[in-house]
């Protein structure tokens, strides 16, 4: 595609996404379906441009004010990745001069919002938690997240997977904490790789892998993944159960649960039972009350711990949406707790950075349910051979930060029901 046409296509896609009425990755995917003539390189460039603009929206919008022409074209120019000579071949002389001026602007010349690229309410909340670490967090959130894999322990071992990846020309190394994790360099295509097609590995962030280890599922148990989504953690739980017992994957979206089926086929698991529920008080949940050994509640949340992957979330979430989520999280957690038998384990988790969705929800649940005793998350992780488990936790709860731990931001609290 000619550079000018590619730049115009980028501008058009940015305009669509900046309506913020749908997730950015969904808008990009739909755009690609509607424009099948776009090749792999064009798609990669379009995607990289869009997500660069979302990550650095405030800085780029401030720089764009000094230019002329369409706002969306100016943002596309500023976010365009890679070869500047290729980009400049699509620009007028006036645009080239303007771009050079923008590129010469240093961070020290910018106001704080243009450096951190966060809405004010979110910047304030994170600064209150982190103090002097705030700038380090901001830098990490504006980076592209790495590609992590989880080894399917039913089918493979990490050393053999690393060896196979090396033979395939893919650079990778063990993740620093998860005993099942592998971090891949770059973004190689995995869909046709035998390791992937035969179910030896699944894509899963290292932080997400640790949630299953907190649950510590055992052979022959009855376990529930309460908000299963597309099933990443469900598959990890099933493998930890050695394909025995009974594992329910609950979700309110039958469409999301459908995504589990091809993954289940690859995984070799036969103990997983996907169940679409209407809500957290569904009658099918009531029938299992007091019968379940372990429940994972990876609750619907703001997703603000995943901004490296989904930068549009910081522009789509608001204090009002977070407040609504907190009510939902509390209701789901209380309902899920009813499933557990005496001695059963409950794990509440989010991929949020906000204490409102994390520590506050866990504290309220603990106060309302004295029959549930807190369990030290670091001790659980240490038993699972997680490296440096103490430094992944705070006050007995898992607390992962992108700038400290290299994973997405995660929180988890663990309880056991009194016998």
C-alpha angles and dihedrals in degrees: 000000000000112000092241092053091047091051091049090049090051092051092050092050093048090053090053093049095047090068084075093205093124135027111279095236090054091051091049092048092050091048090054092049090052092047104046093164090074111106127217094267093049091048092050092050093047092048094046091049094050095048093045089056092048092050094050100028099137095046094045094045089052091050092044092061090074093058133074136232127038116000090220092054091050091051091047091053092050094046097041110124133219130006112037092196090057089050095046091054086071095049135088118238089256091053092049091054091047092049092051089052091051093048090054093060111108127212089245089062092057132088117244096261090053090053099046098034094208130127110260096248092054095044090052093050094049094044089053090057101040108029108181092011092064095095092050090052091049092052091050093048090054092055125089112258117244123246110254127190131197118216113231100234090202091066112020149016125234098245092054092047092050089050092050092049090052091051088052089055094251117135112222143148139192114279114250097244117013113078089213099044132109125186115210124207114237124346107294119176109258102174095096097034110117091226088060101037092050092048101248091130139023129195108253132146114246092241091055090051090059092060091067090050090055089055091055095199117198136208116280097013130131108241135176129206094198100193099027100165110174091349107251094137092036090062092048091050092049092052091049088053087054090237092295134116120025126298120191118202107201125189137150091227116075087187092060091046090053087065089066094065100076090041090052090051091055094043098058091229120145100168096075120105114187112208124186109213130193096223142328091286095053115150091239089061092051091055090059095048112136094006104089127095099199136011129192116199107191090176129209104264145161091276091220091143088066099057091123087065101028108030092164089073092076089060096041099048123075136178087263094055090046091052090052090049092052090058091049093047092052092049093048093047093050092049094047091051090063090066095066126100120217109290091023123139128236125194121190115193142169137177090226129115095207122103090214089069095035125030093018094054091045093048093049091049092050092051093048094045111044089167087075116078121203117248121208107250093203091058091051092051093046090055088053090055094250111166117241093359094168092061091054093060140063125194091352094306131104111254116175123184124189093226094048103036107021093235133100114282111273139170128192136173124193131207138172123211114240114254 
